[in-house]
Structures are given as structure tokens and as C-alpha cells.
Amino acid sequence: MSDTPSLYIPTFDDVLAAKERIAPHVHRTPVLTSSFFNELTGAELFFKCENFQKAGAFKVRGASNAVFGLSEEMAEKGVATHSSGNHALSLSYAAGRRGIPVTVVMPRTAPQAKKDAVKGYGGVIVECEPSTSSREETFAQVVAESGAEFVHPYNDPRVIAGQATCSMELNEQVDNLDAVIAPIGGGGMISGTCLALSNIAPDIKIYAAEPLNADDAARSFKAGHIIADDAPDTIADGLKVPLKDLTWHFVSHHVTDILTATEDEIVDAMKLIWKRMKIVMEPSSAVPLATVIKNPEIFKGKRVGIIITGGNVDLDSLPWLNDA
Amino acid sequence: MSDTPSLYIPTFDDVLAAKERIAPHVHRTPVLTSSFFNELTGAELFFKCENFQKAGAFKVRGASNAVFGLSEEMAEKGVATHSSGNHALSLSYAAGRRGIPVTVVMPRTAPQAKKDAVKGYGGVIVECEPSTSSREETFAQVVAESGAEFVHPYNDPRVIAGQATCSMELNEQVDNLDAVIAPIGGGGMISGTCLALSNIAPDIKIYAAEPLNADDAARSFKAGHIIADDAPDTIADGLKVPLKDLTWHFVSHHVTDILTATEDEIVDAMKLIWKRMKIVMEPSSAVPLATVIKNPEIFKGKRVGIIITGGNVDLDSLPWLNDA
């Protein structure tokens, strides 16, 4: 078939292997509930708190699965990626646990706080110019010189199998879920959710939540093929990247719908979660709740798992305190 | 003896009764750990997260014990207090659960956010002028007219027995603690901690943590009698009130030491907890960790319970974003 991804499609056996492989390196994160949000939405909500995860986000699941699945010979040469977000932190954390080199290519214009965070987890940063061509060129050079293994932030079967362990846990922690909703950017978390739940609990509906300002996945879903935007602008900075063939495979086969929220709705939901649940989470993690509040007819009376994907936020620059 | 409090001194039986009485109305809050903070301090820390408690703070334990311990006849007339903080919220929450009236006397100058929060939990606010004489006069009038039962924020045996359930839980959740540390203002939480632990685990040392800017409890502890300051100024606004005879009884008999932290140390510890543990907690709750970081020689190698007392903070005015 023409829409079969060029990459290996991970199976449920890969998820089981990932779960065992990463167990010593990641947290089994707690599930929180809130009577306030249950009343507000009319649904019964279960928040899977990956903001409490190692390195502050679910991404450490996929990164750890990739790093600890490498042969000794491959591992010696280290791993590399280009990202300025949670994947870079997570890959640095996982490589540090295995004691192998990790190189992160980042634009020289990336915020110093993000560079410091990667360095804090032991990552070596190689700077590039803030353009796709410079990034690709610089990255190719890093890989050519070091022989490091490229771990893509989401379009990678090892990463998707790792992310799948999150929904497996959630399904163990909460009985009889009707639906699970998670944010969608490149689609790694959603693909993992599809991979896990389609095997262990195929009746659970899977929703993805996306910023309206970066709704390329929602438009792809409607169009039936990948639509990639150039540089969408949203406060949910983890969700700007487009789907790729492997994540499109899972999204197009298993997702019930992709819902969107405006920037204001995202910020309002984020602040309300901080205020009522007393947890620190990043803007991307607020998108699912924003869409649940916006679409009561879909979720009312249902038991809904919401994946809080991460908690790495700049405490000096909170979105509700920024000038418009 | 001349230093015997005028009030009834609650016993461990009162704590057991409180535990059963309040169980339907409060959360058994989780205990979190952090490898980051264990490395930073050289101690093994266990954070008892009362920021996740109903109404956002441990105070709901004591307030619920007072409210649900009232006879039907007393309950009908309602409860009243003067407080602009977590006790007012908690008493309003507990009275709402029992379906009885609750009146809170607050200065007309109190922040609108605090008034709204009390109203949000169903409390009726009676405003007074921002002076002690006006508050006392107004409060006396409220009680005279309604016959409402006064529930003091801390110098009340019912309240102390309720707060004691927090350390009882902590001791069930974590084995072999060497020490427990909690913030001290009026001394309600610390008194409850003393009452619980001196009965069930008398080897656990109890430390109190106080802002240096409001160190009346530390000075009282050294002097051997209560020293009450007029209006101390600290970012830890839950800790400005002085000890009273009942709380002094517990503090003077069971506390090992009272440690202090500067405003900067408190704000730094608060921000670091938000950043690394991804939890929202109020400035008062950061004082214990600030003193643990400051006094490694006391806590190194020890298993230390830290009570995170509450999470009610104004998200529009975070202390590290304020101008100096």
C-alpha cells in the first residue's frame, strides 16, 4: 500500500519489551483526580501526571527505550538529536544513565535556559544557525564524525514503543476508561497511545488535542494525508512540529477525532489546573483539558484519561503574566 | 503549674476520634520524593503534600474536626472565625459539607481574591476595619447575634487534634523517619505533630521552621516564654501570627529546635520546589526546605518528613517575579 510508512511499525511486543527495559529508569507516575474539574466538565477525569516523570516529561520513556535498546557497540558511539525541547532533555538523561555520549544540535538562538537544562543533564550542545538547512547540515556532520545513533523525537519505532508504556500504565491504574485524550504535535505520544490501547483495550476511544494555531494534524486528519505547516506559532511550544509517516500511520488508523483549542483557552485551562490541582505543567499539557471543557457533549458522563505530558516551563515567564 | 494552658489539652484519644470523624471530608494526601533534593541536601526527604488537600491546605483537618464534632444544637447556629487565610477557606469548606452557616470576619482591606475564595466555599464575609479593636468588636457582635461557635485558627484543642492526623498519616506512609519538620506560625500544625508523634513515634525529632522576619516562635523557644510581635512582615504570610498558650504547651515540651530562613532563602526554595518537583505550594510551605538546605549538619543521612502545608498562592503575583 502506498501509505505504508518507510520505517518499521512497532508492535505490542515492542511495547512489552520497552516496559521492561525502561522500568529502572522512569517513574510509574501517579494519576490524580479533581472533584472541581469533574463538576466543571460533567465527566470523570483521570490525570496521568507525566509532569512528575524523570526529566519532567513523558519523552523520557521513548528516549530511554532507544538508548537502552542499543547494542554495546552502537552505544559506545553515543546518540544524537536535534531538538530544543523535552526530547533533548530526555535523551540526555537516558544517555547519562547509560554512561554514553549524547550530542544535541540546537540553534544558537535557543533560549539559554534550554541550553542550560540540556547541559544540566549532561548533553553536549553543538550550535547551528536558526534555519532548517543549517540544522540538517550541522547534524549530518555530527553524525558523520561521531557515528552517533540518531534518535528522532517521535518518528522512530523505538520512541513510539516507549511512549506507549504511558497509556499501558494508565489503563492498569484506572478501570473502565471510555476515552483517553493527549496533546498532538509530531504525534509520538498519540501513536504510543494508539499502539498500546488498540491492543489491550480497543474499546477506549482515543482523542488528540491540538492548538488551533498549529492545527496541521487536525487538518491532516480531515484531509486524509499529512499537511505540514512551516512555522506555526503557539504558546504550546511542544506541539509545533508536523506529523511524519510513522505517526500518521497510527493517527489515521486509530484516532477518533482531533479537537482544537485557541491560545486563550489553552492559557485559561493551564492556569486553572495550576490553581485547582496545585501542579506545575507546561502549556502543551493544558490543551486536552481545554478541549474537554469546550466539548462537553463528547465527554459528559464518560471516564476520561487525560495525559499531562510534561512540566518543564519557564517559571520566569508564565503565559498569563505576559502582555498581550 | 503556672504555664498550664487555660484550654483543655487534647490527648491522643482526641486524635484517633478526629481521624475517624474527618476521614470522609479530607484527602489522605500523597508523599512525594525527589532524587534532586536528596542529592542537594544529603538527606532522604519525604514531602507530605497538604497542598493537594481539600481547600488547598492542612487547615481543613482541624476545621473539619471542629465542625463535625459539634452537637446538632450547636451546629445549627453555625461557626465563625476571623482569618483571611487558609483557616477561613477550610472552615467554610467544612461548614458547607455539614450544611451549616459560617461567618468570617475580614478587614475590608483584605485582597479581593481572598474574599472571593471564602465566598467560593460558601462563607459569609462580615467586613471590619483593619485594626485589632475593630476586628474584635465586629467579631463579638457576630457571635452575640448568631450564637455561632468560634473556631480559632490554631489555639483550639479540636483544631490541634485535627492537624495531628497529618503526621499520623505521614508516619503510616513512611517507615523509620528520623525527623519531621513543619512551618510554624501560630503553631497549630507543629502542635498537632507533637501530639501525634510523641504518642506513636516518640523517637522522631520534631523541628519547626520559621521566617527570620517573623521569628517570634524561635525567640520564644530560646526565652522559655511566649514573645508575640506586633506585625511581622514576611512573604510567608501564613506564618505571621504568634504562639498562644495551647500551642506553646506543645512547642515548649516536644520541639527539638526552631530553625529560621531569610526571605531570599524562602523564595529560592519555593521556586526550586516548583521547578524540580512540579508542584504548586505557597511561600510558607517552602520554609522547612529552606532551613534543611541551610543546616545540612542536622539532617545529613537522616530520613526527614517535610510537611508542605498548603498550595493557595496568587498565581498573578509570584514572589520571584516581584520587584525588590
Interface residues (C-beta under 8 A of the other chain):
Chain A: P30 L32 N51 F52 G56 K271 W274 K275 M277 K278 I279 V280 M281 G311 L315 D316 L318 W320 L321
Chain B: P30 L32 N51 F52 G56 K271 W274 K275 M277 K278 I279 V280 M281 G311 L315 D316 L318 W320 L321
